[in-house]
Each structure stands twice: as structure tokens, then as C-alpha cells.
Amino acid sequence: MLSILVPIYNYNVYPLVLELHKQCMDCGINFEILCQDDASKSNFNAFNENVNALSNCSFVSLKENLAHRKNRNSLAEQAKFEYLLFIDGDSIIIHARYIKKYIDNLHDFDVVYGGRLHPEKCPSDNQKLRWKYGKFIEDKSAENRKKKPCQSLLFNNTVIKKDCFNKVKFDTNKKKYGHDDTQLSYQLSLLKSKVNHIENPVEHGDIDSNLVYLNKTKESLENLISLYEEEKIDIEFVRLIQLYHFLKRTKSTFIISNTHNVFEKYLLQNLTGNNPNLFLFNWFRIGYLCSISYKN
């Protein structure tokens, strides 16, 4: 029936697994919960070992780092059931019928995405950039996500048929953080996969600090530009690439890159401060994208 796959890095996953296990038992389904720490050597793994005491559950701490994409592919290879539920280790289950809702919505679809939410209040000023972007940009209702089914997919809190996943998988040639979901979703769109969106969100628990998120954003943009240059994704699939392609076609990337270099210091002051501005964050993203391209 259902293989729940939980990639972990330096996080206490036991409370999440305990709730997932309880809900699976209540549903009376055949299930397994596979947790794999990607060689973080974290002290949290002492708590994570308790997962092995639960029926149909396992926790493994890898000796060598695989990186996020390979870790998720590895979990999928180990899975024995027809449906795979990918859920990140820092997720928080907020609905008592979370598993039941997925079970009720699997029929006639290859992929079902439940969505994601961020907490109503930001945990701290130092996490405001990630929280704002998640809360006001990424958190979308199922009705909104259905307008662009594949573009709205994130592979945290997503159920996919194993035979469908095996046709695409995560691209392990890319080593940096970011846009693995974008690339996989694009491959699913080429296969005409049947994608459904439902209201069954998890809460994002471990919100990055402003500086960590900015560094991840840079890596993510570097991955995105390589997908574009290697023609591994259609221009129309990603709005940021549509804009970048327009700037490149109109020979504006040099101007944007130079402007970005002049104002980057001031942008970073805002984005790492107590009240980051999302408009400036979007300007930072397109500016950094153009500067990468110009350097290349």
C-alpha cells in the first residue's frame, strides 16, 4: 500500500514518525516508514534510533553523505509498496486524519500533493526572510495549485506511484541545493502524469535563518541557470526563467548584472535584517541570476 520515505539531516524525526505510525495503524493499511539520515553524525540520532522500536519502521544513519537527491532516490529504491509518500524530516503533522485523507484521494492519479503551510507567526526576526517567502509566496490552496498542477508540485508531502517515480527520479548529477522539485515536476509533465492537489498540508518546522536561506537561494539559482543552459527544462515552465530569457534576448543581462553588483551590499543588509522586503528579494534573485550568466 504505502511506503513513507523520510530523508533526514541533523533533525529529531521521532515525534513525526510516532504520529505517522499512529495514523497508519488507525487506518489499518499495509505500510512502512523508512527514515535515512544523510551522514549528519548528529546527536539527534540517539533519539532517532527509537524509530526502530516501532512496527514497520526503520531508521538508518548513513556513514557517507549522499546529498539530498540521492538520499531520496535511495529511499525510493528500498520501498516495497505501490505508493511512495515523500515527507521531509522537519515536517509537522497538523491534521489527525492526514494519512486517511491521502488514502481517500489516491485513486486514478499518479501524483497527489497535499501542500505546505508556515506558522502564523515567525519564530524569530532572524528567520523572517524564509518565513515571509514561504508564508506569502509558497503557501497556496489546492484550488490555486490546480491552475498549474505540475509547476505547483513540491516533493515534500507528496504521494507518487512507485512505477511513475522510477521513470523520472531525482537528477543526481546536480550536487547543489535547489530546483530538484522543479526538474522532476517538469519530467512528470512530459510524461502527462495525472497530478492531483488536495488540502492536506504539513507545517514547515525547521525554518532557515536569513543568511542560510540566502546562501541556499544562490545555490538554487545556480542550479536553475544550468538547467536552462543545458535545455533540461522548458522556458515556459518557470516564471523566473521566462523573465531571464526575455532579459537575455533583449541584451539586458549585462545592465542588470552591473546594477546588482552595485546594490548587492544594500540588498543583503535588508534581506539579512529584521524586516526583509520580498520585492527586494525578487530583485536580488533576478540580479544574481543575471550575474551568474554574465560571469559564465
C-alpha positions as CSV (number, residue, x, y, z in Angstrom):
1,M,0.0,0.0,0.0
2,L,2.1,2.9,1.3
3,S,5.8,3.5,1.8
4,I,6.6,6.7,3.8
5,L,10.0,8.0,3.0
6,V,11.7,10.4,5.3
7,P,15.0,11.9,4.4
8,I,16.8,13.5,7.4
9,Y,19.8,15.7,8.1
10,N,20.5,16.7,11.7
11,Y,17.0,16.6,13.0
12,N,14.9,14.7,15.6
13,V,12.4,12.8,13.4
14,Y,10.9,10.6,16.2
15,P,7.9,12.8,17.0
16,L,7.0,12.9,13.3
17,V,7.3,9.2,12.8
18,L,5.3,8.4,16.0
19,E,2.4,10.4,14.6
20,L,2.6,8.9,11.2
21,H,2.8,5.4,12.7
22,K,-0.3,6.0,14.8
23,Q,-2.3,7.3,11.9
24,C,-1.2,4.4,9.6
25,M,-2.2,1.9,12.4
26,D,-5.6,3.6,12.8
27,C,-6.2,3.3,9.1
28,G,-5.4,-0.4,9.1
29,I,-3.3,-0.3,6.0
30,N,-0.1,-2.1,4.9
31,F,2.7,0.4,5.4
32,E,6.3,1.1,6.1
33,I,8.2,4.2,7.3
34,L,11.8,4.4,6.2
35,C,14.0,7.1,7.7
36,Q,17.5,7.8,6.5
37,D,19.9,10.4,8.0
38,D,22.4,11.6,5.4
39,A,25.6,11.1,7.4
40,S,25.0,14.2,9.6
41,K,26.6,12.4,12.6
42,S,24.0,14.4,14.7
43,N,23.4,14.0,18.4
44,F,19.7,13.8,17.4
45,N,20.3,10.3,16.0
46,A,20.2,9.0,19.6
47,F,16.5,9.9,19.6
48,N,16.0,8.7,16.0
49,E,17.1,5.2,16.9
50,N,13.8,4.9,18.8
51,V,12.1,4.7,15.4
52,N,13.4,1.1,15.1
53,A,11.3,0.0,18.0
54,L,8.1,0.9,16.1
55,S,6.5,-1.8,13.9
56,N,7.1,-1.5,10.2
57,C,9.6,1.4,10.8
58,S,13.3,1.8,10.3
59,F,16.0,4.4,10.9
60,V,19.4,4.3,9.3
61,S,22.3,6.8,9.7
62,L,24.5,6.7,6.6
63,K,28.2,6.6,7.0
64,E,28.8,8.7,3.8
65,N,26.9,11.7,2.6
66,L,24.7,11.1,-0.5
67,A,23.3,14.6,-0.8
68,H,19.5,15.2,-0.8
69,R,18.6,13.9,-4.3
70,K,20.5,10.7,-4.0
71,N,19.2,10.1,-0.4
72,R,15.6,10.4,-1.7
73,N,16.3,8.1,-4.6
74,S,17.9,5.6,-2.3
75,L,14.8,5.6,0.0
76,A,12.6,5.0,-3.1
77,E,14.7,2.1,-4.2
78,Q,14.2,0.4,-0.8
79,A,10.5,1.0,-0.7
80,K,8.3,-2.1,-1.2
81,F,4.8,-0.7,-1.7
82,E,3.0,0.8,-4.7
83,Y,2.7,4.3,-3.3
84,L,5.5,6.5,-2.0
85,L,4.9,9.4,0.4
86,F,7.9,11.8,0.5
87,I,7.9,13.9,3.6
88,D,10.9,15.8,5.0
89,G,12.0,15.1,8.5
90,D,11.3,18.6,9.7
91,S,7.6,18.5,8.8
92,I,4.9,18.8,11.4
93,I,1.6,16.9,11.0
94,I,-1.2,19.2,11.8
95,H,-4.3,17.1,10.9
96,A,-5.4,13.9,12.8
97,R,-6.7,12.4,9.5
98,Y,-3.6,13.2,7.5
99,I,-2.9,9.7,6.3
100,K,-6.6,8.9,5.8
101,K,-7.1,11.9,3.5
102,Y,-4.3,10.7,1.3
103,I,-5.7,7.1,1.2
104,D,-9.1,8.5,0.1
105,N,-7.6,10.5,-2.7
106,L,-5.1,8.2,-4.4
107,H,-7.4,6.6,-7.0
108,D,-6.9,7.5,-10.6
109,F,-3.8,9.7,-10.0
110,D,-0.1,9.2,-10.4
111,V,0.8,12.1,-8.0
112,V,-1.1,13.7,-5.1
113,Y,0.3,16.8,-3.4
114,G,-1.2,18.0,-0.1
115,G,0.5,21.4,0.2
116,R,2.6,23.1,2.9
117,L,2.0,25.8,5.5
118,H,4.2,28.0,7.5
119,P,3.4,29.0,11.1
120,E,1.2,32.0,11.6
121,K,3.9,33.9,13.5
122,C,7.6,33.9,12.5
123,P,9.7,32.2,15.2
124,S,12.3,34.9,15.2
125,D,13.4,38.0,13.3
126,N,16.5,36.1,12.1
127,Q,14.2,33.7,10.2
128,K,11.9,36.3,8.6
129,L,13.1,36.0,5.0
130,R,12.4,32.3,4.7
131,W,9.2,32.6,6.7
132,K,7.9,35.5,4.6
133,Y,8.7,33.8,1.3
134,G,7.1,30.6,2.5
135,K,4.0,32.2,4.0
136,F,3.2,34.7,1.3
137,I,4.6,33.1,-1.9
138,E,4.8,29.3,-1.5
139,D,1.8,28.5,0.7
140,K,-1.1,28.0,-1.7
141,S,-4.5,26.5,-1.5
142,A,-5.3,23.3,-3.5
143,E,-7.6,25.4,-5.7
144,N,-4.8,27.8,-6.6
145,R,-2.3,24.9,-7.1
146,K,-4.6,23.1,-9.5
147,K,-4.3,26.0,-12.0
148,K,-0.7,24.8,-12.8
149,P,-0.6,21.3,-11.4
150,C,3.0,20.4,-12.3
151,Q,4.5,23.8,-11.6
152,S,2.9,23.8,-8.2
153,L,4.5,20.5,-7.0
154,L,6.9,20.3,-4.1
155,F,8.3,16.9,-3.2
156,N,7.7,17.3,0.5
157,N,4.3,16.0,1.4
158,T,3.7,14.3,-1.9
159,V,2.5,10.8,-2.8
160,I,3.6,9.3,-6.1
161,K,3.2,5.9,-7.6
162,K,6.5,4.0,-7.4
163,D,6.4,3.0,-11.1
164,C,5.8,6.6,-12.0
165,F,8.7,7.8,-9.8
166,N,11.0,5.2,-11.3
167,K,10.5,6.8,-14.8
168,V,11.9,10.1,-13.6
169,K,13.8,10.1,-10.3
170,F,15.9,13.0,-8.9
171,D,18.8,14.0,-11.0
172,T,21.9,13.1,-9.0
173,N,24.2,14.8,-11.5
174,K,23.2,18.1,-9.8
175,K,25.0,18.4,-6.5
176,K,23.9,21.8,-5.3
177,Y,20.8,22.7,-3.3
178,G,17.6,23.6,-5.1
179,H,15.2,23.1,-8.0
180,D,15.3,19.3,-7.8
181,D,11.5,19.5,-7.4
182,T,11.3,21.8,-10.5
183,Q,13.2,19.4,-12.7
184,L,11.3,16.3,-11.5
185,S,8.0,18.0,-11.9
186,Y,8.9,19.0,-15.5
187,Q,9.7,15.4,-16.3
188,L,6.3,14.4,-14.9
189,S,4.7,17.0,-17.2
190,L,6.4,15.5,-20.2
191,L,5.0,12.1,-19.3
192,K,1.5,13.6,-19.0
193,S,1.3,12.2,-15.4
194,K,-2.1,12.6,-13.7
195,V,-1.5,15.1,-10.8
196,N,-4.0,16.0,-8.1
197,H,-3.8,18.7,-5.5
198,I,-5.7,18.4,-2.2
199,E,-5.9,20.3,1.1
200,N,-3.7,18.2,3.3
201,P,-0.8,20.4,4.3
202,V,2.1,19.8,6.7
203,E,3.7,22.6,8.6
204,H,7.3,23.6,7.8
205,G,9.1,23.2,11.1
206,D,12.8,23.9,10.7
207,I,12.8,27.4,9.1
208,D,16.3,28.6,7.9
209,S,17.9,31.7,9.2
210,N,18.1,34.7,6.8
211,L,21.7,34.2,5.9
212,V,21.4,30.4,5.4
213,Y,18.4,30.9,3.2
214,L,20.2,33.5,1.1
215,N,23.1,31.1,0.5
216,K,20.6,28.3,-0.4
217,T,18.9,30.7,-2.8
218,K,22.2,31.4,-4.6
219,E,22.8,27.6,-5.0
220,S,19.3,27.2,-6.2
221,L,19.7,29.9,-8.8
222,E,23.0,28.3,-10.0
223,N,21.1,25.0,-10.5
224,L,18.3,26.8,-12.3
225,I,20.6,28.5,-14.8
226,S,22.4,25.2,-15.5
227,L,19.0,23.6,-16.2
228,Y,18.2,26.4,-18.6
229,E,21.6,26.3,-20.4
230,E,21.6,22.5,-20.7
231,E,18.0,22.7,-22.0
232,K,16.7,20.3,-19.4
233,I,13.7,22.4,-18.7
234,D,11.3,24.4,-20.9
235,I,11.5,28.2,-20.7
236,E,7.7,28.5,-20.1
237,F,7.8,26.1,-17.1
238,V,9.5,28.5,-14.7
239,R,8.4,32.2,-14.4
240,L,11.9,33.3,-13.3
241,I,13.4,31.6,-16.4
242,Q,10.8,33.3,-18.6
243,L,12.0,36.7,-17.3
244,Y,15.6,35.8,-17.6
245,H,15.2,34.6,-21.2
246,F,13.5,37.9,-22.0
247,L,16.3,39.9,-20.5
248,K,18.9,37.8,-22.4
249,R,17.0,38.2,-25.7
250,T,16.9,41.9,-25.2
251,K,20.6,42.0,-24.2
252,S,19.7,43.4,-20.8
253,T,21.5,40.9,-18.6
254,F,24.8,43.0,-18.6
255,I,22.9,46.0,-17.3
256,I,21.0,44.0,-14.6
257,S,24.2,42.3,-13.5
258,N,26.1,45.5,-13.1
259,T,23.3,47.1,-11.2
260,H,23.1,44.0,-9.0
261,N,26.8,44.3,-8.2
262,V,26.5,48.0,-7.2
263,F,23.5,47.5,-4.9
264,E,24.2,43.9,-3.6
265,K,25.6,45.2,-0.3
266,Y,22.4,47.2,0.4
267,L,20.1,44.3,-0.7
268,L,22.0,42.0,1.7
269,Q,21.6,44.4,4.5
270,N,17.8,44.4,4.1
271,L,17.5,40.7,3.4
272,T,19.5,39.6,6.5
273,G,17.9,42.2,8.7
274,N,14.8,42.2,10.9
275,N,12.3,43.1,8.2
276,P,13.3,41.8,4.8
277,N,11.4,43.0,1.8
278,L,10.1,40.4,-0.7
279,F,10.2,42.8,-3.6
280,L,13.9,43.3,-2.9
281,F,14.4,39.6,-2.6
282,N,12.9,39.1,-6.0
283,W,15.2,41.8,-7.4
284,F,18.1,40.0,-5.7
285,R,17.2,36.8,-7.3
286,I,16.9,38.1,-10.9
287,G,20.1,40.2,-10.4
288,Y,22.0,37.2,-9.1
289,L,20.7,35.1,-12.0
290,C,22.0,37.7,-14.5
291,S,25.4,38.0,-12.7
292,I,25.9,34.2,-12.9
293,S,25.1,34.2,-16.6
294,Y,27.4,37.1,-17.3
295,K,30.3,35.5,-15.4
296,N,29.8,32.3,-17.3
